Amino acid sequence: MESSSVPSLAAIENWPVPTAAAAVVRADGTVAGSHGPTGHRFPLASVTKPLAAYAVLVAYEEGAIDLDEPAGPEGATVRHLLAHTSGLAFDENRVQAAPGTRRIYSNTGFEVLGDLVAKATDIPFADYLHQAVLEPLGMASTTLDGSPAKDAVSTVDDLVRFAAEVQAPRLLDARTVLDAMTVTYPGLTGILPGYGHQRPNDWGLGFEIRGAKAPHWTGTTSSPRTFGHFGQSGTFLWIDPDARAACVALTDRAFGPWAIEAWTPFTDAVLADLRR
């Protein structure tokens, strides 16, 4: 399916990838346009993290966990883990900094969160994610088969449902989602994988925040409030509150120079279409 209201989505045809699909969903939940096989299941890599974070926030609202309870390294909390400030290393259970002092992007931190929620609810995290987020949103093609940091598989159609939820929350209180898209522990520096050192390296709760980062995987015209995530499997999801829209793009080619070259002009073209 292709929609004329966002003709720039067709640019994915020119990406050097075997398969790609993309869509734009407005804040009112209407799909402004889509292109490619939107029902095809793609490994999400780190686009798994916003889904996992949403489930953690449901567990918080249900009272199973608290954002400020101890979790992970000494002195760290659930909030630190969600915001990549627990001090845990990228992919090993090793502490590299005191909690709240540096933005260290950590898969391990999300695995700690998954274990915490599973223990608190007595439900395996993949099942909890399914019950708390995927099933209520009708994301029937999405599964988590491993790490809460990187092992979900999904479709553009399903992620459109998730992006619509984040823009107009039904599963969470709108104030909780506002916290998730607001900078947590402002001013911290750190490395944004693929894009180098960022001062500051802004994150919310499970969502990366664009802020003034340069270079960045979103557009040059994306608002600083834009938040979302990209994955090393060549995937991204951004939500731009100022544009009142979100965009999902999934591919089956690993992130690399091709994505750095393609994604920013693509997003700028999508935002230009939305302004017309």
PyRosetta script that sets phi, psi and omega in degrees:
from pyrosetta import init, pose_from_sequence

init()
pose = pose_from_sequence("MESSSVPSLAAIENWPVPTAAAAVVRADGTVAGSHGPTGHRFPLASVTKPLAAYAVLVAYEEGAIDLDEPAGPEGATVRHLLAHTSGLAFDENRVQAAPGTRRIYSNTGFEVLGDLVAKATDIPFADYLHQAVLEPLGMASTTLDGSPAKDAVSTVDDLVRFAAEVQAPRLLDARTVLDAMTVTYPGLTGILPGYGHQRPNDWGLGFEIRGAKAPHWTGTTSSPRTFGHFGQSGTFLWIDPDARAACVALTDRAFGPWAIEAWTPFTDAVLADLRR")
pose.set_psi(1, 140.1)
pose.set_omega(1, 175.5)
pose.set_phi(2, -135.6)
pose.set_psi(2, 139.6)
pose.set_omega(2, -179.6)
pose.set_phi(3, -115.2)
pose.set_psi(3, 138.6)
pose.set_omega(3, -176.1)
pose.set_phi(4, -74.6)
pose.set_psi(4, -14.0)
pose.set_omega(4, -177.8)
pose.set_phi(5, -73.6)
pose.set_psi(5, -18.5)
pose.set_omega(5, 174.9)
pose.set_phi(6, -133.3)
pose.set_psi(6, 68.7)
pose.set_omega(6, -175.9)
pose.set_phi(7, -61.5)
pose.set_psi(7, -23.5)
pose.set_omega(7, -178.2)
pose.set_phi(8, -64.5)
pose.set_psi(8, -17.8)
pose.set_omega(8, 178.6)
pose.set_phi(9, -60.3)
pose.set_psi(9, -26.3)
pose.set_omega(9, -179.4)
pose.set_phi(10, -65.2)
pose.set_psi(10, -12.9)
pose.set_omega(10, 178.8)
pose.set_phi(11, -61.5)
pose.set_psi(11, -19.4)
pose.set_omega(11, 178.0)
pose.set_phi(12, -62.5)
pose.set_psi(12, -18.9)
pose.set_omega(12, 176.5)
pose.set_phi(13, -62.6)
pose.set_psi(13, -26.1)
pose.set_omega(13, -176.9)
pose.set_phi(14, -93.3)
pose.set_psi(14, -4.7)
pose.set_omega(14, 178.7)
pose.set_phi(15, -70.2)
pose.set_psi(15, 142.2)
pose.set_omega(15, -178.9)
pose.set_phi(16, -80.2)
pose.set_psi(16, 63.1)
pose.set_omega(16, -176.9)
pose.set_phi(17, -133.5)
pose.set_psi(17, 151.2)
pose.set_omega(17, 177.3)
pose.set_phi(18, -64.4)
pose.set_psi(18, -45.4)
pose.set_omega(18, -176.3)
pose.set_phi(19, -139.7)
pose.set_psi(19, 137.9)
pose.set_omega(19, 177.1)
pose.set_phi(20, -148.1)
pose.set_psi(20, 147.3)
pose.set_omega(20, 174.6)
pose.set_phi(21, -144.0)
pose.set_psi(21, 149.2)
pose.set_omega(21, -177.9)
pose.set_phi(22, -151.3)
pose.set_psi(22, 157.0)
pose.set_omega(22, 176.9)
pose.set_phi(23, -156.7)
pose.set_psi(23, 158.3)
pose.set_omega(23, 174.3)
pose.set_phi(24, -123.2)
pose.set_psi(24, 132.0)
pose.set_omega(24, 177.9)
pose.set_phi(25, -124.5)
pose.set_psi(25, 131.3)
pose.set_omega(25, -178.8)
pose.set_phi(26, -79.5)
pose.set_psi(26, 168.0)
pose.set_omega(26, -178.0)
pose.set_phi(27, -63.1)
pose.set_psi(27, -22.9)
pose.set_omega(27, 178.3)
pose.set_phi(28, -86.8)
pose.set_psi(28, 4.7)
pose.set_omega(28, 176.5)
pose.set_phi(29, 91.4)
pose.set_psi(29, -5.9)
pose.set_omega(29, 178.7)
pose.set_phi(30, -79.2)
pose.set_psi(30, 140.5)
pose.set_omega(30, 177.4)
pose.set_phi(31, -83.5)
pose.set_psi(31, 116.4)
pose.set_omega(31, -177.6)
pose.set_phi(32, -77.3)
pose.set_psi(32, -25.8)
pose.set_omega(32, 179.3)
pose.set_phi(33, 178.8)
pose.set_psi(33, 158.3)
pose.set_omega(33, 175.2)
pose.set_phi(34, -151.5)
pose.set_psi(34, 161.2)
pose.set_omega(34, 179.8)
pose.set_phi(35, -153.1)
pose.set_psi(35, 141.8)
pose.set_omega(35, 178.5)
pose.set_phi(36, 87.4)
pose.set_psi(36, -177.0)
pose.set_omega(36, -176.4)
pose.set_phi(37, -77.4)
pose.set_psi(37, 86.3)
pose.set_omega(37, -172.6)
pose.set_phi(38, -72.3)
pose.set_psi(38, -9.7)
pose.set_omega(38, 175.9)
pose.set_phi(39, -98.4)
pose.set_psi(39, 1.3)
pose.set_omega(39, -179.6)
pose.set_phi(40, -75.4)
pose.set_psi(40, 135.6)
pose.set_omega(40, -179.0)
pose.set_phi(41, -87.1)
pose.set_psi(41, 125.5)
pose.set_omega(41, 179.3)
pose.set_phi(42, -119.5)
pose.set_psi(42, 142.7)
pose.set_omega(42, 167.6)
pose.set_phi(43, -63.2)
pose.set_psi(43, 131.6)
pose.set_omega(43, -175.4)
pose.set_phi(44, -87.0)
pose.set_psi(44, -21.2)
pose.set_omega(44, -169.3)
pose.set_phi(45, 52.7)
pose.set_psi(45, -129.7)
pose.set_omega(45, -171.0)
pose.set_phi(46, -75.8)
pose.set_psi(46, -5.2)
pose.set_omega(46, 170.3)
pose.set_phi(47, -66.8)
pose.set_psi(47, -8.4)
pose.set_omega(47, 169.5)
pose.set_phi(48, -61.0)
pose.set_psi(48, -34.4)
pose.set_omega(48, -170.6)
pose.set_phi(49, -60.5)
pose.set_psi(49, -44.6)
pose.set_omega(49, 177.4)
pose.set_phi(50, -60.8)
pose.set_psi(50, -35.5)
pose.set_omega(50, 177.0)
pose.set_phi(51, -64.7)
pose.set_psi(51, -46.1)
pose.set_omega(51, 179.4)
pose.set_phi(52, -63.0)
pose.set_psi(52, -42.2)
pose.set_omega(52, 180.0)
pose.set_phi(53, -61.9)
pose.set_psi(53, -39.4)
pose.set_omega(53, 179.3)
pose.set_phi(54, -61.4)
pose.set_psi(54, -40.9)
pose.set_omega(54, 177.9)
pose.set_phi(55, -65.3)
pose.set_psi(55, -39.4)
pose.set_omega(55, 176.7)
pose.set_phi(56, -61.2)
pose.set_psi(56, -40.1)
pose.set_omega(56, -179.9)
pose.set_phi(57, -69.6)
pose.set_psi(57, -32.7)
pose.set_omega(57, 172.9)
pose.set_phi(58, -63.4)
pose.set_psi(58, -43.6)
pose.set_omega(58, 178.3)
pose.set_phi(59, -60.4)
pose.set_psi(59, -36.3)
pose.set_omega(59, 176.0)
pose.set_phi(60, -64.8)
pose.set_psi(60, -47.5)
pose.set_omega(60, -178.7)
pose.set_phi(61, -67.6)
pose.set_psi(61, -27.7)
pose.set_omega(61, 177.6)
pose.set_phi(62, -79.1)
pose.set_psi(62, -8.4)
pose.set_omega(62, 178.3)
pose.set_phi(63, 86.8)
pose.set_psi(63, 8.1)
pose.set_omega(63, -179.5)
pose.set_phi(64, -73.6)
pose.set_psi(64, -33.6)
pose.set_omega(64, 178.7)
pose.set_phi(65, -137.4)
pose.set_psi(65, 168.2)
pose.set_omega(65, 175.5)
pose.set_phi(66, -124.3)
pose.set_psi(66, 142.8)
pose.set_omega(66, -178.4)
pose.set_phi(67, -63.6)
pose.set_psi(67, -25.5)
pose.set_omega(67, -176.9)
pose.set_phi(68, -105.9)
pose.set_psi(68, 15.6)
pose.set_omega(68, 175.2)
pose.set_phi(69, -81.2)
pose.set_psi(69, 152.3)
pose.set_omega(69, 179.8)
pose.set_phi(70, -60.9)
pose.set_psi(70, 137.1)
pose.set_omega(70, 177.4)
pose.set_phi(71, -160.5)
pose.set_psi(71, 138.1)
pose.set_omega(71, -179.8)
pose.set_phi(72, 80.0)
pose.set_psi(72, -143.5)
pose.set_omega(72, -176.0)
pose.set_phi(73, -63.2)
pose.set_psi(73, 163.0)
pose.set_omega(73, 177.4)
pose.set_phi(74, -52.1)
pose.set_psi(74, 126.3)
pose.set_omega(74, 178.2)
pose.set_phi(75, 88.4)
pose.set_psi(75, -7.6)
pose.set_omega(75, -178.4)
pose.set_phi(76, -93.3)
pose.set_psi(76, 158.1)
pose.set_omega(76, -179.2)
pose.set_phi(77, -127.7)
pose.set_psi(77, 174.6)
pose.set_omega(77, 173.7)
pose.set_phi(78, -56.1)
pose.set_psi(78, -41.8)
pose.set_omega(78, 179.9)
pose.set_phi(79, -60.3)
pose.set_psi(79, -43.4)
pose.set_omega(79, 177.3)
pose.set_phi(80, -59.7)
pose.set_psi(80, -43.4)
pose.set_omega(80, -178.5)
pose.set_phi(81, -64.2)
pose.set_psi(81, -44.3)
pose.set_omega(81, 179.7)
pose.set_phi(82, -62.7)
pose.set_psi(82, -31.9)
pose.set_omega(82, -175.0)
pose.set_phi(83, -98.1)
pose.set_psi(83, 9.5)
pose.set_omega(83, 179.5)
pose.set_phi(84, 57.6)
pose.set_psi(84, 40.9)
pose.set_omega(84, 177.3)
pose.set_phi(85, -128.2)
pose.set_psi(85, 22.7)
pose.set_omega(85, 179.1)
pose.set_phi(86, -76.5)
pose.set_psi(86, -17.7)
pose.set_omega(86, -175.3)
pose.set_phi(87, 93.7)
pose.set_psi(87, -7.6)
pose.set_omega(87, 179.1)
pose.set_phi(88, -68.1)
pose.set_psi(88, 145.3)
pose.set_omega(88, 178.8)
pose.set_phi(89, -67.5)
pose.set_psi(89, 170.5)
pose.set_omega(89, -175.8)
pose.set_phi(90, -58.3)
pose.set_psi(90, -54.4)
pose.set_omega(90, -171.4)
pose.set_phi(91, -135.9)
pose.set_psi(91, 25.7)
pose.set_omega(91, 176.6)
pose.set_phi(92, -148.5)
pose.set_psi(92, 156.8)
pose.set_omega(92, -176.3)
pose.set_phi(93, -83.2)
pose.set_psi(93, 67.8)
pose.set_omega(93, -177.8)
pose.set_phi(94, -134.0)
pose.set_psi(94, 136.0)
pose.set_omega(94, -178.6)
pose.set_phi(95, -89.2)
pose.set_psi(95, 127.0)
pose.set_omega(95, -177.9)
pose.set_phi(96, -109.1)
pose.set_psi(96, -15.1)
pose.set_omega(96, -178.0)
pose.set_phi(97, -159.5)
pose.set_psi(97, 161.3)
pose.set_omega(97, 174.9)
pose.set_phi(98, -69.3)
pose.set_psi(98, 145.8)
pose.set_omega(98, 179.7)
pose.set_phi(99, -54.5)
pose.set_psi(99, 137.6)
pose.set_omega(99, 175.0)
pose.set_phi(100, 80.0)
pose.set_psi(100, 7.5)
pose.set_omega(100, -176.4)
pose.set_phi(101, -106.7)
pose.set_psi(101, -25.7)
pose.set_omega(101, -179.9)
pose.set_phi(102, -143.3)
pose.set_psi(102, 153.5)
pose.set_omega(102, 176.1)
pose.set_phi(103, -95.5)
pose.set_psi(103, 97.5)
pose.set_omega(103, 179.5)
pose.set_phi(104, -110.3)
pose.set_psi(104, 107.1)
pose.set_omega(104, -177.3)
pose.set_phi(105, -62.2)
pose.set_psi(105, 123.8)
pose.set_omega(105, -168.5)
pose.set_phi(106, -137.2)
pose.set_psi(106, 112.9)
pose.set_omega(106, 169.0)
pose.set_phi(107, -64.5)
pose.set_psi(107, -38.4)
pose.set_omega(107, -178.7)
pose.set_phi(108, -57.7)
pose.set_psi(108, -39.7)
pose.set_omega(108, 179.6)
pose.set_phi(109, -59.1)
pose.set_psi(109, -39.1)
pose.set_omega(109, 179.0)
pose.set_phi(110, -72.9)
pose.set_psi(110, -30.0)
pose.set_omega(110, 175.6)
pose.set_phi(111, -69.3)
pose.set_psi(111, -36.2)
pose.set_omega(111, 174.3)
pose.set_phi(112, -62.4)
pose.set_psi(112, -41.9)
pose.set_omega(112, 178.1)
pose.set_phi(113, -61.5)
pose.set_psi(113, -43.5)
pose.set_omega(113, 179.3)
pose.set_phi(114, -60.2)
pose.set_psi(114, -43.0)
pose.set_omega(114, 179.1)
pose.set_phi(115, -65.1)
pose.set_psi(115, -39.6)
pose.set_omega(115, -179.1)
pose.set_phi(116, -62.3)
pose.set_psi(116, -47.5)
pose.set_omega(116, -179.2)
pose.set_phi(117, -65.7)
pose.set_psi(117, -40.5)
pose.set_omega(117, 179.2)
pose.set_phi(118, -61.0)
pose.set_psi(118, -41.8)
pose.set_omega(118, -179.6)
pose.set_phi(119, -69.3)
pose.set_psi(119, -41.0)
pose.set_omega(119, -176.6)
pose.set_phi(120, -69.7)
pose.set_psi(120, -32.2)
pose.set_omega(120, -175.3)
pose.set_phi(121, -103.2)
pose.set_psi(121, -11.4)
pose.set_omega(121, -175.4)
pose.set_phi(122, 60.6)
pose.set_psi(122, 33.2)
pose.set_omega(122, 177.7)
pose.set_phi(123, -131.5)
pose.set_psi(123, 128.8)
pose.set_omega(123, 175.3)
pose.set_phi(124, -52.1)
pose.set_psi(124, 141.6)
pose.set_omega(124, -170.8)
pose.set_phi(125, -58.8)
pose.set_psi(125, -40.1)
pose.set_omega(125, 179.5)
pose.set_phi(126, -59.7)
pose.set_psi(126, -38.1)
pose.set_omega(126, 178.0)
pose.set_phi(127, -70.8)
pose.set_psi(127, -37.9)
pose.set_omega(127, 178.8)
pose.set_phi(128, -64.9)
pose.set_psi(128, -43.8)
pose.set_omega(128, 176.8)
pose.set_phi(129, -57.3)
pose.set_psi(129, -43.3)
pose.set_omega(129, -179.7)
pose.set_phi(130, -61.9)
pose.set_psi(130, -47.4)
pose.set_omega(130, -176.5)
pose.set_phi(131, -71.3)
pose.set_psi(131, -36.3)
pose.set_omega(131, -171.9)
pose.set_phi(132, -86.4)
pose.set_psi(132, -30.9)
pose.set_omega(132, -171.8)
pose.set_phi(133, -126.9)
pose.set_psi(133, -56.5)
pose.set_omega(133, -169.8)
pose.set_phi(134, -65.5)
pose.set_psi(134, -49.6)
pose.set_omega(134, -177.7)
pose.set_phi(135, -64.2)
pose.set_psi(135, -48.3)
pose.set_omega(135, 180.0)
pose.set_phi(136, -61.1)
pose.set_psi(136, -28.5)
pose.set_omega(136, -178.9)
pose.set_phi(137, -91.6)
pose.set_psi(137, -0.7)
pose.set_omega(137, -179.2)
pose.set_phi(138, 73.1)
pose.set_psi(138, 27.8)
pose.set_omega(138, -179.2)
pose.set_phi(139, -88.2)
pose.set_psi(139, 67.5)
pose.set_omega(139, -170.7)
pose.set_phi(140, -72.6)
pose.set_psi(140, -17.5)
pose.set_omega(140, -178.3)
pose.set_phi(141, -96.8)
pose.set_psi(141, 7.2)
pose.set_omega(141, -176.6)
pose.set_phi(142, -105.6)
pose.set_psi(142, 131.2)
pose.set_omega(142, 176.7)
pose.set_phi(143, -135.4)
pose.set_psi(143, 153.2)
pose.set_omega(143, 171.3)
pose.set_phi(144, -113.3)
pose.set_psi(144, 114.3)
pose.set_omega(144, -175.8)
pose.set_phi(145, -118.4)
pose.set_psi(145, 62.3)
pose.set_omega(145, -179.3)
pose.set_phi(146, 141.0)
pose.set_psi(146, -130.6)
pose.set_omega(146, -172.0)
pose.set_phi(147, -69.9)
pose.set_psi(147, 133.9)
pose.set_omega(147, 173.7)
pose.set_phi(148, -65.2)
pose.set_psi(148, -8.7)
pose.set_omega(148, 179.3)
pose.set_phi(149, -86.3)
pose.set_psi(149, -26.2)
pose.set_omega(149, -166.2)
pose.set_phi(150, -160.0)
pose.set_psi(150, 4.9)
pose.set_omega(150, -169.3)
pose.set_phi(151, -114.5)
pose.set_psi(151, 26.4)
pose.set_omega(151, 173.5)
pose.set_phi(152, -85.3)
pose.set_psi(152, 152.5)
pose.set_omega(152, 173.3)
pose.set_phi(153, -125.0)
pose.set_psi(153, 135.8)
pose.set_omega(153, -175.4)
pose.set_phi(154, -154.5)
pose.set_psi(154, -177.0)
pose.set_omega(154, 178.5)
pose.set_phi(155, -123.9)
pose.set_psi(155, 163.0)
pose.set_omega(155, 173.7)
pose.set_phi(156, -61.1)
pose.set_psi(156, -41.9)
pose.set_omega(156, -179.7)
pose.set_phi(157, -57.1)
pose.set_psi(157, -42.9)
pose.set_omega(157, 179.5)
pose.set_phi(158, -68.7)
pose.set_psi(158, -42.1)
pose.set_omega(158, -178.2)
pose.set_phi(159, -69.8)
pose.set_psi(159, -24.7)
pose.set_omega(159, 171.3)
pose.set_phi(160, -62.3)
pose.set_psi(160, -40.1)
pose.set_omega(160, 177.9)
pose.set_phi(161, -63.8)
pose.set_psi(161, -40.8)
pose.set_omega(161, 178.7)
pose.set_phi(162, -66.3)
pose.set_psi(162, -44.5)
pose.set_omega(162, -179.3)
pose.set_phi(163, -64.4)
pose.set_psi(163, -33.3)
pose.set_omega(163, 175.6)
pose.set_phi(164, -67.0)
pose.set_psi(164, -41.2)
pose.set_omega(164, 178.5)
pose.set_phi(165, -61.2)
pose.set_psi(165, -46.1)
pose.set_omega(165, -177.1)
pose.set_phi(166, -63.3)
pose.set_psi(166, -34.1)
pose.set_omega(166, -179.2)
pose.set_phi(167, -77.2)
pose.set_psi(167, -26.8)
pose.set_omega(167, 179.1)
pose.set_phi(168, -142.0)
pose.set_psi(168, 78.3)
pose.set_omega(168, -168.0)
pose.set_phi(169, -63.7)
pose.set_psi(169, 136.7)
pose.set_omega(169, 172.3)
pose.set_phi(170, -118.6)
pose.set_psi(170, -32.0)
pose.set_omega(170, -177.8)
pose.set_phi(171, -82.3)
pose.set_psi(171, -24.3)
pose.set_omega(171, -179.5)
pose.set_phi(172, -125.7)
pose.set_psi(172, 157.2)
pose.set_omega(172, 170.7)
pose.set_phi(173, -64.8)
pose.set_psi(173, 137.8)
pose.set_omega(173, -178.5)
pose.set_phi(174, -57.2)
pose.set_psi(174, -29.2)
pose.set_omega(174, 179.8)
pose.set_phi(175, -69.3)
pose.set_psi(175, -33.1)
pose.set_omega(175, 177.2)
pose.set_phi(176, -66.9)
pose.set_psi(176, -41.9)
pose.set_omega(176, 178.8)
pose.set_phi(177, -66.8)
pose.set_psi(177, -37.0)
pose.set_omega(177, 176.4)
pose.set_phi(178, -61.0)
pose.set_psi(178, -40.8)
pose.set_omega(178, 175.4)
pose.set_phi(179, -60.9)
pose.set_psi(179, -40.7)
pose.set_omega(179, -176.7)
pose.set_phi(180, -65.9)
pose.set_psi(180, -28.7)
pose.set_omega(180, -178.5)
pose.set_phi(181, -102.0)
pose.set_psi(181, 11.8)
pose.set_omega(181, 178.2)
pose.set_phi(182, -109.0)
pose.set_psi(182, 143.0)
pose.set_omega(182, -176.7)
pose.set_phi(183, -59.0)
pose.set_psi(183, 125.6)
pose.set_omega(183, 177.9)
pose.set_phi(184, -104.4)
pose.set_psi(184, 128.5)
pose.set_omega(184, -173.0)
pose.set_phi(185, 55.9)
pose.set_psi(185, 70.1)
pose.set_omega(185, -177.2)
pose.set_phi(186, -62.6)
pose.set_psi(186, 153.5)
pose.set_omega(186, 171.8)
pose.set_phi(187, 88.6)
pose.set_psi(187, -4.0)
pose.set_omega(187, -177.2)
pose.set_phi(188, -77.6)
pose.set_psi(188, 139.8)
pose.set_omega(188, 177.2)
pose.set_phi(189, -96.2)
pose.set_psi(189, 163.8)
pose.set_omega(189, 178.0)
pose.set_phi(190, 171.9)
pose.set_psi(190, 176.5)
pose.set_omega(190, -178.9)
pose.set_phi(191, -95.6)
pose.set_psi(191, 129.6)
pose.set_omega(191, 169.8)
pose.set_phi(192, -92.5)
pose.set_psi(192, 113.5)
pose.set_omega(192, -175.0)
pose.set_phi(193, -50.4)
pose.set_psi(193, 130.0)
pose.set_omega(193, 179.6)
pose.set_phi(194, 87.5)
pose.set_psi(194, -17.7)
pose.set_omega(194, -174.9)
pose.set_phi(195, -126.6)
pose.set_psi(195, 3.3)
pose.set_omega(195, 171.0)
pose.set_phi(196, 82.2)
pose.set_psi(196, -168.3)
pose.set_omega(196, -174.5)
pose.set_phi(197, -71.3)
pose.set_psi(197, 134.4)
pose.set_omega(197, -179.2)
pose.set_phi(198, -125.0)
pose.set_psi(198, 131.8)
pose.set_omega(198, 177.4)
pose.set_phi(199, -125.2)
pose.set_psi(199, 102.9)
pose.set_omega(199, -5.1)
pose.set_phi(200, -84.9)
pose.set_psi(200, 166.4)
pose.set_omega(200, 177.0)
pose.set_phi(201, -107.5)
pose.set_psi(201, 86.0)
pose.set_omega(201, -170.1)
pose.set_phi(202, -77.6)
pose.set_psi(202, 135.4)
pose.set_omega(202, 173.9)
pose.set_phi(203, -140.2)
pose.set_psi(203, 152.8)
pose.set_omega(203, 168.7)
pose.set_phi(204, -100.3)
pose.set_psi(204, -138.4)
pose.set_omega(204, 178.9)
pose.set_phi(205, -101.3)
pose.set_psi(205, 89.7)
pose.set_omega(205, 179.9)
pose.set_phi(206, 88.2)
pose.set_psi(206, -9.6)
pose.set_omega(206, 178.2)
pose.set_phi(207, -116.1)
pose.set_psi(207, 136.8)
pose.set_omega(207, 172.4)
pose.set_phi(208, -80.7)
pose.set_psi(208, 142.6)
pose.set_omega(208, -179.0)
pose.set_phi(209, -113.3)
pose.set_psi(209, 131.9)
pose.set_omega(209, -173.9)
pose.set_phi(210, -62.3)
pose.set_psi(210, -49.7)
pose.set_omega(210, -178.3)
pose.set_phi(211, 54.9)
pose.set_psi(211, -132.4)
pose.set_omega(211, -179.2)
pose.set_phi(212, -108.2)
pose.set_psi(212, 22.4)
pose.set_omega(212, -175.7)
pose.set_phi(213, -63.2)
pose.set_psi(213, 137.4)
pose.set_omega(213, 174.6)
pose.set_phi(214, -152.3)
pose.set_psi(214, 127.6)
pose.set_omega(214, -2.5)
pose.set_phi(215, -73.0)
pose.set_psi(215, 167.6)
pose.set_omega(215, -180.0)
pose.set_phi(216, -151.1)
pose.set_psi(216, 159.3)
pose.set_omega(216, -175.6)
pose.set_phi(217, -82.3)
pose.set_psi(217, -12.9)
pose.set_omega(217, 175.0)
pose.set_phi(218, -86.4)
pose.set_psi(218, -162.4)
pose.set_omega(218, -174.8)
pose.set_phi(219, -91.2)
pose.set_psi(219, 162.9)
pose.set_omega(219, 174.7)
pose.set_phi(220, -69.1)
pose.set_psi(220, -21.5)
pose.set_omega(220, -179.9)
pose.set_phi(221, -102.3)
pose.set_psi(221, 3.8)
pose.set_omega(221, 175.5)
pose.set_phi(222, -64.8)
pose.set_psi(222, 141.1)
pose.set_omega(222, 179.4)
pose.set_phi(223, -69.1)
pose.set_psi(223, 151.7)
pose.set_omega(223, 176.8)
pose.set_phi(224, -57.9)
pose.set_psi(224, -22.3)
pose.set_omega(224, -179.6)
pose.set_phi(225, -79.3)
pose.set_psi(225, -7.7)
pose.set_omega(225, 179.8)
pose.set_phi(226, -56.2)
pose.set_psi(226, 136.5)
pose.set_omega(226, 180.0)
pose.set_phi(227, -140.2)
pose.set_psi(227, 160.1)
pose.set_omega(227, -179.1)
pose.set_phi(228, 160.7)
pose.set_psi(228, -142.8)
pose.set_omega(228, -177.9)
pose.set_phi(229, -166.2)
pose.set_psi(229, 151.1)
pose.set_omega(229, 167.6)
pose.set_phi(230, -124.0)
pose.set_psi(230, 163.7)
pose.set_omega(230, -176.0)
pose.set_phi(231, -126.8)
pose.set_psi(231, 152.8)
pose.set_omega(231, -179.1)
pose.set_phi(232, -69.8)
pose.set_psi(232, -6.0)
pose.set_omega(232, 174.9)
pose.set_phi(233, -89.0)
pose.set_psi(233, 11.1)
pose.set_omega(233, 178.6)
pose.set_phi(234, 82.5)
pose.set_psi(234, 43.2)
pose.set_omega(234, -174.0)
pose.set_phi(235, -130.0)
pose.set_psi(235, 150.4)
pose.set_omega(235, 171.1)
pose.set_phi(236, -153.9)
pose.set_psi(236, 158.1)
pose.set_omega(236, 173.4)
pose.set_phi(237, -142.2)
pose.set_psi(237, 116.9)
pose.set_omega(237, 172.3)
pose.set_phi(238, -122.0)
pose.set_psi(238, 151.2)
pose.set_omega(238, 176.3)
pose.set_phi(239, -127.1)
pose.set_psi(239, 121.1)
pose.set_omega(239, -179.2)
pose.set_phi(240, -111.3)
pose.set_psi(240, 102.0)
pose.set_omega(240, -176.7)
pose.set_phi(241, -60.5)
pose.set_psi(241, -30.8)
pose.set_omega(241, -179.8)
pose.set_phi(242, -71.6)
pose.set_psi(242, -34.8)
pose.set_omega(242, 176.8)
pose.set_phi(243, -81.8)
pose.set_psi(243, -10.0)
pose.set_omega(243, -176.9)
pose.set_phi(244, 53.1)
pose.set_psi(244, 46.8)
pose.set_omega(244, -178.7)
pose.set_phi(245, -159.4)
pose.set_psi(245, 161.6)
pose.set_omega(245, 175.8)
pose.set_phi(246, -131.3)
pose.set_psi(246, 155.3)
pose.set_omega(246, 179.1)
pose.set_phi(247, -132.8)
pose.set_psi(247, 135.8)
pose.set_omega(247, 176.1)
pose.set_phi(248, -118.9)
pose.set_psi(248, 134.0)
pose.set_omega(248, 171.6)
pose.set_phi(249, -137.7)
pose.set_psi(249, 125.9)
pose.set_omega(249, 179.9)
pose.set_phi(250, -123.0)
pose.set_psi(250, 137.7)
pose.set_omega(250, 176.9)
pose.set_phi(251, -136.4)
pose.set_psi(251, 173.4)
pose.set_omega(251, 176.1)
pose.set_phi(252, -118.1)
pose.set_psi(252, 34.7)
pose.set_omega(252, 172.3)
pose.set_phi(253, -125.3)
pose.set_psi(253, 133.1)
pose.set_omega(253, -177.7)
pose.set_phi(254, -56.1)
pose.set_psi(254, 143.6)
pose.set_omega(254, 174.8)
pose.set_phi(255, -53.3)
pose.set_psi(255, 142.2)
pose.set_omega(255, 178.5)
pose.set_phi(256, -176.8)
pose.set_psi(256, -164.9)
pose.set_omega(256, -178.8)
pose.set_phi(257, -53.6)
pose.set_psi(257, -33.0)
pose.set_omega(257, 179.3)
pose.set_phi(258, -59.2)
pose.set_psi(258, -40.2)
pose.set_omega(258, -177.8)
pose.set_phi(259, -71.4)
pose.set_psi(259, -41.9)
pose.set_omega(259, 178.7)
pose.set_phi(260, -58.4)
pose.set_psi(260, -38.3)
pose.set_omega(260, 179.6)
pose.set_phi(261, -74.8)
pose.set_psi(261, -36.5)
pose.set_omega(261, -170.9)
pose.set_phi(262, -87.7)
pose.set_psi(262, -38.6)
pose.set_omega(262, -166.9)
pose.set_phi(263, -69.3)
pose.set_psi(263, -42.3)
pose.set_omega(263, -175.5)
pose.set_phi(264, -65.1)
pose.set_psi(264, -50.7)
pose.set_omega(264, 176.5)
pose.set_phi(265, -63.2)
pose.set_psi(265, -31.6)
pose.set_omega(265, 177.2)
pose.set_phi(266, -62.0)
pose.set_psi(266, -48.5)
pose.set_omega(266, -179.9)
pose.set_phi(267, -64.0)
pose.set_psi(267, -41.2)
pose.set_omega(267, 177.7)
pose.set_phi(268, -60.2)
pose.set_psi(268, -39.0)
pose.set_omega(268, 179.3)
pose.set_phi(269, -68.5)
pose.set_psi(269, -40.4)
pose.set_omega(269, 177.1)
pose.set_phi(270, -61.7)
pose.set_psi(270, -45.1)
pose.set_omega(270, -179.6)
pose.set_phi(271, -65.0)
pose.set_psi(271, -36.3)
pose.set_omega(271, 177.1)
pose.set_phi(272, -63.9)
pose.set_psi(272, -41.8)
pose.set_omega(272, 176.7)
pose.set_phi(273, -61.0)
pose.set_psi(273, -41.9)
pose.set_omega(273, -178.6)
pose.set_phi(274, -66.2)
pose.set_psi(274, -28.4)
pose.set_omega(274, -179.9)
pose.set_phi(275, -78.3)
pose.set_psi(275, -18.6)
pose.set_omega(275, -176.2)
pose.set_phi(276, -72.1)
pose.dump_pdb("model.pdb")
